[in-house]
């Protein structure tokens, strides 16, 4: 009788253990499915642009704050998306563990070398991207800047291979979520008025089509440097400055497509979409990689005033905060990097080139559009940073727990 009771007890214990293992296994599977959902929804994978607002951090100056101070300034201003024009290691170090998303530039001076030698491209990516990722959250590489439409024909011919070799290098190094791009000026267009008539210039169309084909294959956007300031300066007698500044105005009407534009930036972006459609790339997204307004200029740069710069950048910030598209692409939320973070006193060219900064060299604001100065603090910015770290910690713990469960079964 006692033996029978022991047998029944062992059976009950075995059944209970089996049920516990089933529950544990199901829970582990649930956790892994939850992690997959996180990845599919983009909570874990890198994004090239978060939100709608970003900044260009140029450093052609001898009097601007240190990279570490710049990180403090950006976090206080809650500007997460940042572009730089090179791969300076002091900047990459400063951005480590900052929570900021960084696009690193490969300068025009290196484009030919990267084009001619894939091994050099691989070395460059190893030393300047792979060595810092993921602590420095690099989300993109911009290969050259405003190459097509420029004066160096050899450089234009080199751009495609440089982009391809840099992309291949990222794939070899398992950097699959880093977006490869190149930014274009409006010099690549033959005409842009009305917006629906815009096409690429014939002389750059062959090189442009090769690039667009590659970008469509790897999922990169068309990057546009768009400056209503320059367009207005080039034709002040025929352009209403209010139209360029996002101020209330009658705007323009594009009869061909029955679309109305109340500001020039939207029109410039939709002109780009028209050119892409004409070239056969109607699904490609346009991201504005530079736009801004100078706050000071030479005697012949009358529109470069502190007030105009304030109005443009304030209205642009409001426009981006609406998280809406353009008349031609209402479902593609407009994203833009502002030019620039600082006035850069060593830049060549007219005075306006040295006065696009939202901030003065000492970190004080150039004009008020709602951002704090360098010496201000932001408790909310710190909270956002901690919240981001908490999210990553939770994902890491879930991954570890689910893995341990499966290994133990």
KALINBEL-V8124 format. One record per residue. N is the residue number from 1. RES is the residue in one small letter. OMEGA is omega in whole degrees, -180 to 180 (* if undefined). Layout:
{{N;RES;OMEGA} {N;RES;OMEGA}}
//
This chain:
{{1;x;179} {2;x;179} {3;x;179} {4;x;179} {5;x;177} {6;x;-180} {7;x;180} {8;x;179} {9;x;178} {10;x;179} {11;x;-180} {12;x;179} {13;x;179} {14;x;179} {15;x;179} {16;x;179} {17;x;-180} {18;x;179} {19;x;179} {20;x;178} {21;x;179} {22;x;180} {23;x;-180} {24;x;180} {25;x;179} {26;x;179} {27;x;178} {28;x;178} {29;x;178} {30;x;179} {31;x;180} {32;x;177} {33;x;178} {34;x;178} {35;x;178} {36;x;178} {37;x;177} {38;x;-177} {39;x;-178} {40;x;-179} {41;x;175} {42;x;180} {43;x;-176} {44;x;-178} {45;x;-179} {46;x;174} {47;x;-179} {48;x;-179} {49;x;178} {50;x;-178} {51;x;-176} {52;x;-170} {53;x;176} {54;x;-177} {55;x;172} {56;x;-178} {57;x;176} {58;x;-174} {59;x;177} {60;x;-175} {61;x;179} {62;x;-174} {63;x;-177} {64;x;-179} {65;x;178} {66;x;178} {67;x;179} {68;x;176} {69;x;178} {70;x;177} {71;x;177} {72;x;180} {73;x;-178} {74;x;180} {75;x;177} {76;x;-180} {77;x;-179} {78;x;174} {79;x;-173} {80;x;-174} {81;x;-173} {82;x;174} {83;x;171} {84;x;-171} {85;x;178} {86;x;179} {87;x;-179} {88;x;-173} {89;x;177} {90;x;177} {91;x;180} {92;x;177} {93;x;-177} {94;x;-178} {95;x;180} {96;x;178} {97;x;-179} {98;x;-174} {99;x;179} {100;x;179} {101;x;-170} {102;x;169} {103;x;-177} {104;x;-179} {105;x;168} {106;x;-172} {107;x;179} {108;x;-179} {109;x;179} {110;x;-174} {111;x;-179} {112;x;180} {113;x;179} {114;x;179} {115;x;-174} {116;x;-172} {117;x;179} {118;x;179} {119;x;177} {120;x;177} {121;x;179} {122;x;178} {123;x;-180} {124;x;-180} {125;x;178} {126;x;-173} {127;x;-172} {128;x;-180} {129;x;-176} {130;x;-178} {131;x;-176} {132;x;-177} {133;x;9} {134;x;-178} {135;x;168} {136;x;-169} {137;x;180} {138;x;-177} {139;x;-178} {140;x;173} {141;x;176} {142;x;-177} {143;x;-178} {144;x;179} {145;x;178} {146;x;-179} {147;x;180} {148;x;-176} {149;x;177} {150;x;-174} {151;x;-177} {152;x;-177} {153;x;178} {154;x;179} {155;x;179} {156;x;179} {157;x;-177} {158;x;-170} {159;x;-176} {160;x;-179} {161;x;178} {162;x;178} {163;x;-178} {164;x;-179} {165;x;176} {166;x;178} {167;x;180} {168;x;178} {169;x;178} {170;x;180} {171;x;178} {172;x;-178} {173;x;177} {174;x;177} {175;x;-167} {176;x;-175} {177;x;179} {178;x;-175} {179;x;179} {180;x;-177} {181;x;169} {182;x;-176} {183;x;-178} {184;x;171} {185;x;179} {186;x;175} {187;x;179} {188;x;-177} {189;x;177} {190;x;176} {191;x;-180} {192;x;178} {193;x;-8} {194;x;-175} {195;x;-176} {196;x;-179} {197;x;-171} {198;x;174} {199;x;175} {200;x;177} {201;x;-178} {202;x;-175} {203;x;178} {204;x;-172} {205;x;-179} {206;x;178} {207;x;180} {208;x;-177} {209;x;176} {210;x;179} {211;x;-178} {212;x;177} {213;x;178} {214;x;-178} {215;x;178} {216;x;179} {217;x;-176} {218;x;174} {219;x;179} {220;x;178} {221;x;169} {222;x;-177} {223;x;-173} {224;x;169} {225;x;-171} {226;x;-176} {227;x;170} {228;x;177} {229;x;-178} {230;x;179} {231;x;179} {232;x;180} {233;x;-179} {234;x;-177} {235;x;-174} {236;x;-178} {237;x;-176} {238;x;179} {239;x;177} {240;x;-177} {241;x;177} {242;x;176} {243;x;179} {244;x;-174} {245;x;-176} {246;x;177} {247;x;178} {248;x;-177} {249;x;177} {250;x;179} {251;x;179} {252;x;178} {253;x;178} {254;x;-174} {255;x;-175} {256;x;-177} {257;x;177} {258;x;-180} {259;x;179} {260;x;179} {261;x;179} {262;x;175} {263;x;-173} {264;x;-177} {265;x;177} {266;x;180} {267;x;179} {268;x;179} {269;x;-180} {270;x;172} {271;x;177} {272;x;177} {273;x;178} {274;x;178} {275;x;178} {276;x;177} {277;x;180} {278;x;180} {279;x;178} {280;x;-178} {281;x;-173} {282;x;180} {283;x;-174} {284;x;179} {285;x;175} {286;x;174} {287;x;179} {288;x;-177} {289;x;172} {290;x;166} {291;x;-178} {292;x;-178} {293;x;-179} {294;x;-179} {295;x;180} {296;x;-179} {297;x;177} {298;x;-178} {299;x;180} {300;x;178} {301;x;-171} {302;x;-177} {303;x;-179} {304;x;180} {305;x;179} {306;x;-177} {307;x;178} {308;x;178} {309;x;179} {310;x;-178} {311;x;-178} {312;x;-176} {313;x;175} {314;x;-180} {315;x;177} {316;x;179} {317;x;177} {318;x;-180} {319;x;-180} {320;x;-180} {321;x;179} {322;x;178} {323;x;178} {324;x;-179} {325;x;179} {326;x;179} {327;x;-179} {328;x;-179} {329;x;-176} {330;x;-178} {331;x;175} {332;x;-178} {333;x;-178} {334;x;178} {335;x;-176} {336;x;169} {337;x;-178} {338;x;174} {339;x;8} {340;x;180} {341;x;-176} {342;x;162} {343;x;-176} {344;x;-169} {345;x;-178} {346;x;180} {347;x;177} {348;x;176} {349;x;-179} {350;x;-177} {351;x;-179} {352;x;-179} {353;x;-178} {354;x;-173} {355;x;176} {356;x;-170} {357;x;170} {358;x;-178} {359;x;173} {360;x;-178} {361;x;-178} {362;x;178} {363;x;174} {364;x;-180} {365;x;176} {366;x;178} {367;x;-171} {368;x;170} {369;x;175} {370;x;179} {371;x;176} {372;x;173} {373;x;-175} {374;x;-175} {375;x;178} {376;x;177} {377;x;180} {378;x;179} {379;x;-179} {380;x;179} {381;x;179} {382;x;178} {383;x;179} {384;x;-179} {385;x;179} {386;x;180} {387;x;178} {388;x;178} {389;x;178} {390;x;180} {391;x;180} {392;x;179} {393;x;179} {394;x;179} {395;x;-180} {396;x;-180} {397;x;178} {398;x;179} {399;x;-180} {400;x;-177} {401;x;-180} {402;x;179} {403;x;179} {404;x;179} {405;x;-177} {406;x;179} {407;x;-177} {408;x;-177} {409;x;*}}
//
